[in-house]
Amino acid sequence: MMHTTPKGRSIAITSGKGGVGKTSIAANLAWALTKAGNMVLVLDADLGLANIDIMMNLHPTATLHEAFIGELPLDEVIMHTPQGFDVLPAGSGLPEYSRLTSDVRLQLHDFINELCRRYDYVLLDTGAGISDIVMYTASLAQEVVIIATPEPTSFADAYATLKVMATQHQRGHFSLIMNQVSTQQEGRALAEQLQHIADRFLGERAGQPVTINYLGEIPHDAAVPKSVRERRLLLEGHPNVPAAKALIQIATAMDHAAQPVGRV
């Protein structure tokens, strides 16, 4: 059984490539951690291209943008979902958040610190890629979870994320989830390969070892795109399918783990 953490943990859910299931994984992990007795908030940290509200069929009347500009207090932007966890939605189509300004830096830092005082878990659903704003947002979290798939482009982009965060943000510890795998062995083999590449090429450049904690894999499952089309969480609508069971196992691993420090 999962335990309730005594102090808030901020965890960035990020990816080097779009389309790998990052937002769906973040929302389903939030649901699983909530069902285990934790207070959880998902911060949609894709500030200009937010979509967690669409995926969950939510209808926000205000977003993080209104809190940023001081129009509304944070409490009036946070949404309480029927699934029991909270969501802090961001705006969509806001070009001012495509670049990293000093105001955005400061506000993100302060908001995340405030949220960690209120919740057991704050999951940051970042944008995809390695832009300054994505990498900075991820760097604000205590822990970083990278989502990747077996596709060569996704694997290469996962390494690019490791490289930027290790060399520019002095991050030495990461967690990894392999999505859309064919077998458990495929996911673990790819995780071991990524650790090997990090050992060979990143440690010296980063000035410290780069370690990857493998949280597990999520198999290909037809119920996943179906749940996205239904705008319903997989764990809520299809709780017994293989992908849902894998997400529960990953949430359990996250809930029992301290900040990732081990190798694959």
C-alpha positions as CSV (number, residue, x, y, z in Angstrom):
1,M,0.0,0.0,0.0
2,M,1.2,3.5,-0.9
3,H,2.1,6.0,1.9
4,T,1.3,9.6,2.2
5,T,4.4,11.7,1.9
6,P,5.1,14.0,4.8
7,K,6.3,16.8,2.6
8,G,5.4,18.0,-0.9
9,R,7.3,16.5,-3.8
10,S,7.5,18.4,-7.1
11,I,8.0,16.1,-10.0
12,A,8.4,17.3,-13.6
13,I,6.9,15.0,-16.2
14,T,8.8,15.9,-19.4
15,S,9.8,14.5,-22.8
16,G,12.2,15.5,-25.5
17,K,9.6,14.7,-28.2
18,G,5.9,15.5,-28.4
19,G,3.3,12.8,-28.9
20,V,4.7,10.3,-26.4
21,G,1.8,10.3,-24.0
22,K,3.3,12.7,-21.4
23,T,0.1,14.5,-20.5
24,S,-2.0,11.4,-20.3
25,I,0.6,9.7,-18.1
26,A,0.8,12.7,-15.8
27,A,-3.0,12.9,-15.3
28,N,-3.3,9.1,-14.7
29,L,-0.4,9.1,-12.3
30,A,-2.1,12.0,-10.4
31,W,-5.3,9.9,-10.2
32,A,-3.4,6.8,-8.9
33,L,-1.5,8.8,-6.3
34,T,-4.8,10.4,-5.2
35,K,-6.5,7.1,-4.8
36,A,-3.6,6.1,-2.6
37,G,-4.4,8.9,-0.1
38,N,-2.2,11.7,-1.3
39,M,-3.1,15.3,-2.0
40,V,-2.1,15.9,-5.6
41,L,-2.0,18.8,-8.0
42,V,-1.1,18.8,-11.7
43,L,0.3,22.0,-13.0
44,D,-0.1,22.4,-16.7
45,A,3.4,23.8,-17.3
46,D,3.1,23.9,-21.1
47,L,2.3,27.6,-20.6
48,G,1.4,28.6,-24.2
49,L,0.0,25.3,-25.5
50,A,-1.9,23.9,-22.6
51,N,-4.1,20.8,-23.1
52,I,-4.7,18.9,-19.9
53,D,-8.1,20.6,-19.5
54,I,-9.1,19.3,-23.0
55,M,-7.9,15.8,-22.3
56,M,-9.9,15.7,-19.0
57,N,-12.9,17.5,-20.4
58,L,-12.5,20.3,-17.9
59,H,-13.8,23.8,-18.6
60,P,-11.6,26.3,-16.8
61,T,-12.8,29.9,-16.4
62,A,-9.4,31.2,-15.6
63,T,-5.8,29.9,-16.1
64,L,-2.3,30.4,-14.8
65,H,-2.0,33.4,-17.0
66,E,-4.5,35.3,-14.8
67,A,-2.5,34.4,-11.7
68,F,0.7,35.5,-13.4
69,I,-0.6,39.0,-14.3
70,G,-2.1,39.4,-10.8
71,E,-5.7,39.4,-12.0
72,L,-6.7,36.5,-9.8
73,P,-5.2,34.8,-6.8
74,L,-3.8,31.3,-7.2
75,D,-6.7,29.8,-5.2
76,E,-9.2,31.0,-7.8
77,V,-7.4,29.4,-10.7
78,I,-6.9,25.9,-9.2
79,M,-9.6,23.5,-10.4
80,H,-10.9,20.6,-8.3
81,T,-11.5,17.6,-10.5
82,P,-14.2,14.9,-10.0
83,Q,-11.2,12.4,-9.8
84,G,-10.1,14.0,-6.5
85,F,-6.9,15.8,-7.5
86,D,-6.5,19.4,-8.5
87,V,-5.4,21.0,-11.7
88,L,-3.8,24.3,-12.3
89,P,-4.6,25.0,-16.0
90,A,-2.4,27.1,-18.3
91,G,-3.5,29.1,-21.3
92,S,-3.4,28.1,-24.9
93,G,-2.2,30.2,-27.8
94,L,-0.3,32.7,-25.7
95,P,2.9,33.6,-27.5
96,E,4.3,35.6,-24.6
97,Y,5.1,32.2,-22.9
98,S,7.1,31.0,-25.8
99,R,10.2,32.7,-24.3
100,L,11.7,32.8,-20.9
101,T,11.5,36.2,-19.2
102,S,12.7,37.1,-15.7
103,D,9.1,37.6,-14.6
104,V,8.1,34.1,-15.8
105,R,11.1,32.6,-14.0
106,L,10.3,34.2,-10.7
107,Q,6.6,33.5,-10.8
108,L,7.0,29.9,-11.7
109,H,9.5,29.4,-8.9
110,D,7.3,31.1,-6.4
111,F,4.1,29.3,-7.4
112,I,5.7,25.9,-7.3
113,N,7.1,26.5,-3.9
114,E,3.7,27.6,-2.6
115,L,2.0,24.6,-4.1
116,C,4.5,22.2,-2.5
117,R,3.5,23.6,0.9
118,R,-0.1,22.6,0.2
119,Y,0.1,19.2,-1.6
120,D,1.9,15.9,-1.2
121,Y,2.6,15.9,-4.9
122,V,2.9,18.6,-7.5
123,L,3.2,17.1,-10.9
124,L,4.5,19.5,-13.6
125,D,3.3,18.5,-17.0
126,T,5.9,20.4,-19.0
127,G,5.9,21.2,-22.7
128,A,7.9,18.9,-25.0
129,G,11.3,19.6,-26.3
130,I,14.4,21.3,-25.0
131,S,13.5,24.9,-25.2
132,D,14.7,27.3,-22.5
133,I,11.2,27.5,-20.9
134,V,10.7,23.7,-20.9
135,M,14.1,23.0,-19.4
136,Y,13.9,25.7,-16.8
137,T,10.4,24.6,-15.7
138,A,11.7,21.0,-15.3
139,S,14.7,22.3,-13.4
140,L,12.4,23.8,-10.8
141,A,11.1,20.4,-9.8
142,Q,12.8,18.3,-7.1
143,E,12.6,15.3,-9.5
144,V,12.5,14.8,-13.2
145,V,10.7,12.0,-15.0
146,I,11.4,11.6,-18.7
147,I,8.8,9.9,-20.9
148,A,10.1,8.2,-24.0
149,T,9.0,5.5,-26.5
150,P,11.0,2.9,-28.4
151,E,11.0,5.1,-31.6
152,P,14.5,6.2,-32.4
153,T,13.6,9.8,-32.6
154,S,12.0,9.7,-29.1
155,F,15.0,7.9,-27.7
156,A,17.4,10.4,-29.2
157,D,15.3,13.3,-27.8
158,A,15.2,11.7,-24.4
159,Y,19.0,11.7,-24.5
160,A,19.0,15.4,-25.6
161,T,16.8,16.2,-22.5
162,L,19.3,14.4,-20.3
163,K,22.2,16.2,-21.9
164,V,20.7,19.7,-21.5
165,M,19.6,19.2,-18.0
166,A,22.8,17.6,-16.9
167,T,25.1,20.2,-18.5
168,Q,23.1,23.4,-18.2
169,H,21.0,22.8,-15.1
170,Q,23.5,20.6,-13.1
171,R,20.9,17.8,-12.8
172,G,22.5,14.4,-12.0
173,H,19.4,12.2,-11.2
174,F,16.5,11.3,-13.5
175,S,13.7,8.8,-13.6
176,L,12.5,7.2,-16.9
177,I,9.2,5.7,-18.1
178,M,9.2,3.9,-21.4
179,N,5.8,4.2,-23.1
180,Q,4.2,2.1,-25.9
181,V,6.6,-0.8,-25.6
182,S,6.0,-4.3,-27.0
183,T,7.5,-6.2,-24.1
184,Q,8.9,-5.5,-20.6
185,Q,12.3,-6.6,-21.8
186,E,12.2,-4.0,-24.6
187,G,11.6,-1.2,-22.1
188,R,14.3,-2.3,-19.7
189,A,16.8,-2.8,-22.5
190,L,16.2,0.7,-23.8
191,A,16.6,2.1,-20.3
192,E,19.9,0.3,-19.8
193,Q,21.1,1.6,-23.2
194,L,20.2,5.2,-22.2
195,Q,22.2,4.8,-19.0
196,H,25.1,3.3,-20.9
197,I,25.2,6.3,-23.3
198,A,24.9,8.7,-20.3
199,D,27.8,7.0,-18.6
200,R,29.9,7.2,-21.7
201,F,29.2,10.7,-22.9
202,L,27.6,12.8,-20.1
203,G,29.4,12.2,-16.8
204,E,32.6,14.1,-17.6
205,R,30.8,17.0,-19.4
206,A,28.3,17.3,-16.5
207,G,31.0,17.2,-13.8
208,Q,29.1,14.4,-12.0
209,P,27.6,11.0,-12.7
210,V,24.2,11.0,-14.4
211,T,22.0,8.3,-13.0
212,I,18.6,7.0,-14.3
213,N,16.0,5.4,-12.1
214,Y,13.9,3.2,-14.3
215,L,10.3,3.4,-13.1
216,G,8.8,0.9,-15.6
217,E,7.2,0.6,-18.9
218,I,3.7,1.0,-20.3
219,P,2.7,-1.4,-23.0
220,H,0.9,-0.7,-26.3
221,D,-2.8,-0.8,-25.5
222,A,-5.7,0.1,-27.7
223,A,-7.6,1.4,-24.7
224,V,-5.1,4.3,-24.4
225,P,-6.1,6.2,-27.5
226,K,-9.7,5.3,-26.9
227,S,-9.6,6.9,-23.5
228,V,-8.1,10.0,-25.0
229,R,-10.9,10.2,-27.6
230,E,-13.4,9.7,-24.7
231,R,-11.7,12.6,-22.8
232,R,-11.6,10.3,-19.8
233,L,-8.7,9.0,-17.7
234,L,-7.5,5.5,-18.6
235,L,-7.6,4.4,-14.9
236,E,-11.1,5.6,-14.6
237,G,-12.6,4.3,-17.8
238,H,-10.5,1.2,-18.4
239,P,-8.9,0.3,-15.1
240,N,-8.2,-3.4,-15.9
241,V,-6.3,-3.1,-19.1
242,P,-2.6,-3.8,-19.2
243,A,-1.6,-0.1,-19.6
244,A,-3.7,0.9,-16.6
245,K,-2.1,-1.8,-14.4
246,A,1.3,-0.6,-15.5
247,L,0.5,2.9,-14.5
248,I,-0.6,1.8,-11.1
249,Q,2.7,-0.1,-10.6
250,I,4.7,3.0,-11.7
251,A,2.7,5.3,-9.3
252,T,3.5,2.8,-6.5
253,A,7.2,2.9,-7.4
254,M,7.1,6.7,-7.4
255,D,5.2,6.9,-4.1
256,H,7.7,4.6,-2.4
257,A,10.8,6.1,-3.8
258,A,12.9,9.0,-2.5
259,Q,14.5,11.3,-5.0
260,P,15.9,9.0,-7.7
261,V,19.5,8.2,-7.0
262,G,20.0,4.6,-8.3
263,R,21.0,3.1,-11.6
264,V,18.7,1.2,-13.9
